[in-house]
Amino acid sequence: MNMAPSKKKDSHADKSAHQHLSGKEDKRFKEKAKTERGVERQNEDDDYVPVIIKRTDESIRHPDDALEGATDEGLEQLQRPFLSLVLSSVGAGLILGFTAMAVAVMATLTSSLEQPLLNRLSMAIVYPLGFIICIMSGTQLFTEHTATAVYPLLAGKAGVKKLLRLWLVVIVGNEIGAFFSATLLVLADDVIMARDGYILIGHHLVDHSTVSLLISSLLAGWLMALGGWLIMVTSPALSQMACIFIVTFLIGLGGLHHSIAGSVEMFIALFISDQFTFQQGLRFISLAIIGNLLGGSIFVAGFNYSHIRKTQQI
């Protein structure tokens, strides 16, 4: 009987203490509220006592809240210790080998059927599998974090040096992981039996003009960064997996070029066949990285920040 008045009194005291901020703290709060949603968040903090509730949020997130979360996530990645970043990025490159394996197996099994539609669909369906494992496991994938790391820079919370450091460490780590993953898959090919598929995919990586490869990689980077954004605005678990599947299925269906998954495929093609040269491999990987970088950072990070934060500023 005595608990309710006590709680009410405590809540009233907490609320009063929260409302009577010092002049400096109040000024800092007002400076942070630069958008309509920012003002709403500040008012919510003033009117309600904050509590922590562990739950799965099924509601639609306000775009400004999603952008704030993406900025915080990007800042966390930029400040991540070097060794942690390296190990995580190498792990991502290793995991994406399973995408290369799955696609090569399907290419090998369907190439003799002379049904292009079946061939394309079968590869597109299995293409997302490695990406789902990679992203849901929390490893550092270059194309997923390319856009996320740009948000703190645009918000003025981080500098260019930190962004370039993150990109360099992650891409090098991803490529190291891709190399070792390719090595393991080649050594296991007597079991997997996907040699013909690897060669077919290898030609898809190198038999295109520079412009075509660059635009294809740009579109793939755009889709991957969109996937990273969708993960942040949706509830955990199955809905996030669905987002990853949708964007990577589109990449596979379109035959677009992803720098890390493509690197695994390129390394394998170089290992198992003399039809490919080191120069061809270097050309593909370089163009894929540049295209993915442009697609993720410009088309997603730049556009998202502009149309959400800039249009809502007051």
SULVENBEL-V840914 format. One line per field, one symbol per residue. ss: DSSP state (H for helix, E for strand, C for the rest). phi: phi as a letter, one per 30 degrees, with the letter a starting at -180 (. if undefined). A space follows every 10 residues. Layout:
ss = ???
phi = ???
This chain:
ss = CCHHHHHHHH HHHHHHHHHC CCHHHHHHHH HHCCEHHHHH HHHHHHHCCC CCCCCCCCCC CCHHHHHHHH HHHHHHHHCC CHHHHHHHHH HHHHHCHHHH HHHHHHHHHH HHHCCHHHHH HHHHHHHHHH HHHHHHCCCC CHHHHHHHHH HHHHCCCCCH HHHHHHHHHH HHHHHHHHHH HHHHHHHCHH HHCCHHHHHH HHHHHHCCCH HHHHHHHHHH HHHHHHHHHH HHHCCCCHHH HHHHHHHHHH HHHHCCCCHH HHHHHHHHHH HHCCCCCHHH HHHHHHHHHH HHHHHHHHHH HHHHHHHHHH HHEC
phi = .ddddddddd dddddddddc ddeddddddd dddcbedddd ddddddcbdd bcbdacdcdd ddeddddddd ddddddddcd eedddddddd edddddeddd dddddddddc dddhbedddd ddddddeded dddddddidc ceddcededd eddddicacd edddddeddd dddedddddd dddddddcdd cdhbeddddd dedddcdbde dddddddddd dddddddddd ddccddiddd dddddddddd ddddidccdd dddedddded dcbddbcddd dddddddddd dddddddddc dddddddcdd dcdb
